[in-house]
Amino acid sequence: MRRILIVGATSAIAEATARLFAARGDALCLVGRDAARLKLIADDLGVRGAVRTATATLDATDFAAQAGVLDLAERELGGLDTVLIAHGTLTDQSQAQESVEILRREFDVNALSVMALLTPIANRFAAQGFGDIAVISSVAGDRGRLSNYVYGSAKAAVTAFLSGLRQRLQKSGVNVLTIKPGFVDTPMTKDFPKGALWAKPEDVAAGIVKAIDQRRSVAYLPWFWRPIMFVIRSVPEFLFKRVKL
């Protein structure tokens, strides 16, 4: 049985992942901003087989409140061995490139709040000598593109942070997984035209659970985003700057 903390638990991917954990009889603490929605999800997970559920509200950018939520999760579940960080916003590039205030807000949500959470989590897991940390980054962090370079830059920062954290913790029995989804059909992307490259949250969730169980370092989800991003990263800059992506 895993004792799992999920931050950003009301997101479509996180909820789908929590359902898979619940079906295995794991214990889950769900964290997000919407208390009513968290309770509905927790009740559903209990029906699906979760041995125990708890909830806590948190604005991820309230850095001072983060430690208290970690304490609550440990108390409610009798300890922690797995953390999934899944919160974030999909940045409006046109607004962020015109406003420093919006730019800072997006980095607070998508990068700094994640790093702030990871710092005490890493310290606690290192001290106990075991644990799995999984964080949803994005393929957008693999290379800056004109259509979403603010969002991509925040995700690139998270990816780099996780890479260093992985090296730091690898001798402590703690695994750090970077999850890199491509296009996912969620309420956050409801206005986007969909195509063959789009995945369902349930498919991404299955990949997340498998990658955590296998203690992988990086998971592109679905798998075909790995070769796609290899090609995108390989395009010379003098050509890439002329491409509209």
C-alpha positions as CSV (number, residue, x, y, z in Angstrom):
1,M,0.0,0.0,0.0
2,R,1.3,3.4,-1.0
3,R,0.7,6.5,1.1
4,I,0.3,9.2,-1.5
5,L,0.1,13.0,-1.4
6,I,-1.3,14.6,-4.6
7,V,-1.0,18.3,-5.0
8,G,-3.2,19.7,-7.7
9,A,-5.6,16.8,-7.1
10,T,-8.6,18.4,-8.9
11,S,-6.8,18.5,-12.3
12,A,-8.0,15.9,-14.8
13,I,-4.7,14.0,-15.0
14,A,-4.3,14.0,-11.2
15,E,-7.8,12.7,-10.7
16,A,-7.5,10.0,-13.3
17,T,-4.2,8.9,-11.6
18,A,-5.7,8.9,-8.2
19,R,-8.5,6.6,-9.4
20,L,-5.8,4.1,-10.4
21,F,-4.1,4.3,-7.1
22,A,-7.5,3.9,-5.3
23,A,-8.3,0.8,-7.2
24,R,-5.1,-0.8,-5.8
25,G,-6.1,0.0,-2.3
26,D,-3.7,2.9,-1.7
27,A,-4.1,5.7,0.8
28,L,-4.4,9.2,-0.6
29,C,-4.3,12.8,0.6
30,L,-5.7,15.2,-2.0
31,V,-4.6,18.9,-2.0
32,G,-6.0,21.7,-4.1
33,R,-7.8,25.0,-3.9
34,D,-11.5,23.8,-4.2
35,A,-12.5,22.2,-0.9
36,A,-15.9,21.0,-2.3
37,R,-14.4,19.5,-5.4
38,L,-11.7,17.7,-3.3
39,K,-14.4,16.1,-1.1
40,L,-16.3,14.8,-4.1
41,I,-13.2,13.3,-5.5
42,A,-12.2,11.8,-2.1
43,D,-15.6,10.2,-1.7
44,D,-15.4,8.7,-5.1
45,L,-11.9,7.3,-4.4
46,G,-13.2,5.7,-1.3
47,V,-15.9,3.9,-3.3
48,R,-13.2,2.8,-5.8
49,G,-11.1,1.1,-3.1
50,A,-8.8,3.7,-1.5
51,V,-8.0,2.4,2.0
52,R,-8.0,6.0,3.3
53,T,-8.6,9.5,2.0
54,A,-7.9,12.9,3.4
55,T,-8.1,16.4,1.9
56,A,-6.5,19.8,2.4
57,T,-6.9,23.1,0.7
58,L,-3.9,25.0,-0.5
59,D,-3.0,27.8,-2.8
60,A,0.3,26.5,-4.0
61,T,1.8,30.0,-4.1
62,D,1.2,30.4,-0.4
63,F,4.7,29.2,0.4
64,A,4.2,29.7,4.1
65,A,1.3,27.2,4.2
66,Q,3.0,24.4,2.3
67,A,4.8,22.9,5.3
68,G,1.5,22.6,7.3
69,V,-0.1,20.7,4.5
70,L,2.8,18.2,4.4
71,D,2.5,17.8,8.1
72,L,-1.3,17.1,7.8
73,A,-0.7,14.6,5.0
74,E,1.8,12.7,7.1
75,R,-0.5,12.6,10.1
76,E,-3.6,11.6,8.2
77,L,-1.9,8.8,6.2
78,G,0.5,7.7,8.9
79,G,3.5,8.8,6.9
80,L,4.3,9.5,3.2
81,D,6.1,7.4,0.6
82,T,4.9,8.9,-2.7
83,V,4.2,12.5,-3.8
84,L,2.6,13.6,-7.1
85,I,2.8,17.3,-7.9
86,A,0.3,18.1,-10.6
87,H,-0.8,21.7,-10.2
88,G,-0.3,24.4,-12.7
89,T,-1.8,26.9,-15.1
90,L,-1.7,27.0,-18.9
91,T,-0.2,30.4,-19.6
92,D,-1.7,32.9,-22.1
93,Q,1.5,33.7,-24.0
94,S,0.1,36.9,-25.5
95,Q,-0.7,38.3,-22.1
96,A,2.4,37.1,-20.4
97,Q,4.7,38.7,-23.0
98,E,3.1,42.1,-22.4
99,S,2.9,42.1,-18.6
100,V,5.7,41.5,-16.1
101,E,3.0,41.0,-13.4
102,I,1.4,38.1,-15.3
103,L,4.9,36.7,-16.2
104,R,5.8,36.6,-12.5
105,R,2.5,35.1,-11.5
106,E,2.9,32.3,-14.1
107,F,6.4,31.5,-12.8
108,D,5.2,31.5,-9.2
109,V,2.5,29.0,-10.1
110,N,4.3,26.8,-12.6
111,A,7.8,26.9,-11.3
112,L,8.6,28.5,-7.9
113,S,5.7,26.9,-6.1
114,V,6.7,23.5,-7.3
115,M,10.3,24.0,-6.3
116,A,9.2,25.3,-2.9
117,L,7.1,22.2,-2.3
118,L,9.9,19.9,-3.5
119,T,12.5,21.3,-1.0
120,P,10.9,20.1,2.2
121,I,9.5,16.9,0.6
122,A,13.0,16.0,-0.6
123,N,14.5,16.7,2.8
124,R,11.8,14.5,4.6
125,F,12.2,11.7,2.1
126,A,16.0,11.8,2.3
127,A,15.8,11.6,6.1
128,Q,13.5,8.6,6.0
129,G,15.6,6.9,3.3
130,F,12.9,6.1,0.8
131,G,10.2,7.6,-1.3
132,D,9.0,8.4,-4.8
133,I,8.6,12.0,-6.0
134,A,6.7,12.5,-9.3
135,V,6.2,15.9,-10.9
136,I,4.3,16.9,-14.0
137,S,6.4,19.1,-16.2
138,S,5.8,19.3,-19.9
139,V,7.3,18.7,-23.3
140,A,7.0,22.5,-23.6
141,G,10.1,22.7,-21.4
142,D,12.3,20.9,-23.9
143,R,12.7,24.0,-26.1
144,G,11.4,27.5,-26.1
145,R,8.8,28.2,-28.8
146,L,7.2,31.5,-29.7
147,S,3.7,30.2,-29.0
148,N,4.3,29.3,-25.4
149,Y,7.8,30.3,-24.3
150,V,6.7,31.7,-20.9
151,Y,5.0,28.5,-19.9
152,G,7.8,26.5,-21.5
153,S,10.4,28.4,-19.6
154,A,8.7,27.7,-16.3
155,K,8.5,24.0,-17.1
156,A,12.1,24.0,-18.3
157,A,13.1,25.4,-14.8
158,V,11.1,22.6,-13.2
159,T,12.7,20.0,-15.4
160,A,16.2,21.2,-14.6
161,F,15.4,21.4,-10.9
162,L,14.2,17.8,-10.9
163,S,17.3,16.7,-12.7
164,G,19.5,18.1,-10.0
165,L,17.2,16.8,-7.3
166,R,17.4,13.3,-8.8
167,Q,21.2,13.3,-8.7
168,R,21.1,14.6,-5.1
169,L,18.7,11.9,-3.9
170,Q,19.7,8.9,-5.9
171,K,21.9,7.6,-3.0
172,S,19.1,8.2,-0.5
173,G,16.7,5.6,-1.8
174,V,14.4,8.3,-3.2
175,N,13.4,8.3,-6.8
176,V,12.5,11.5,-8.7
177,L,10.3,11.2,-11.8
178,T,9.9,14.0,-14.4
179,I,6.6,13.5,-16.2
180,K,6.5,15.2,-19.6
181,P,3.0,15.0,-21.2
182,G,2.3,16.4,-24.6
183,F,-1.2,17.5,-25.7
184,V,-3.8,16.3,-23.3
185,D,-7.6,16.7,-23.7
186,T,-8.6,18.3,-20.4
187,P,-10.9,21.2,-19.4
188,M,-7.9,23.4,-19.4
189,T,-7.4,22.8,-23.2
190,K,-11.1,22.6,-24.1
191,D,-10.8,25.5,-26.6
192,F,-7.9,23.9,-28.5
193,P,-8.6,22.1,-31.8
194,K,-7.8,18.4,-31.2
195,G,-5.9,16.0,-33.5
196,A,-4.0,12.7,-33.6
197,L,-1.4,13.8,-31.1
198,W,-3.9,14.5,-28.3
199,A,-4.2,12.0,-25.4
200,K,-6.9,11.4,-22.9
201,P,-6.1,12.0,-19.2
202,E,-6.7,8.3,-18.4
203,D,-4.0,7.3,-20.8
204,V,-1.5,9.7,-19.3
205,A,-2.5,8.5,-15.8
206,A,-1.8,4.9,-16.7
207,G,1.7,6.0,-17.9
208,I,2.3,7.9,-14.7
209,V,1.4,5.0,-12.4
210,K,3.6,2.6,-14.5
211,A,6.5,5.1,-14.5
212,I,6.3,5.5,-10.7
213,D,6.1,1.8,-10.1
214,Q,9.2,1.2,-12.4
215,R,11.0,4.1,-10.6
216,R,11.8,5.7,-13.9
217,S,13.6,9.1,-14.2
218,V,11.8,10.6,-17.1
219,A,8.5,9.7,-18.8
220,Y,7.3,11.2,-22.0
221,L,3.5,10.6,-22.2
222,P,2.4,9.3,-24.6
223,W,5.7,7.7,-25.5
224,F,5.8,9.2,-29.0
225,W,6.6,12.6,-27.6
226,R,10.1,11.5,-26.9
227,P,11.1,11.1,-30.6
228,I,9.0,14.2,-31.5
229,M,10.9,16.4,-29.0
230,F,14.2,14.9,-30.0
231,V,13.6,16.2,-33.5
232,I,12.4,19.6,-32.3
233,R,15.5,19.9,-30.1
234,S,17.8,18.9,-33.0
235,V,16.7,21.6,-35.4
236,P,19.5,24.2,-35.7
237,E,18.7,27.6,-34.2
238,F,19.1,29.5,-37.4
239,L,16.3,27.4,-38.9
240,F,14.2,27.0,-35.8
241,K,13.8,30.7,-35.3
242,R,12.1,30.9,-38.7
243,V,9.6,28.1,-37.9
244,K,6.2,29.0,-36.3
245,L,5.6,26.6,-33.5
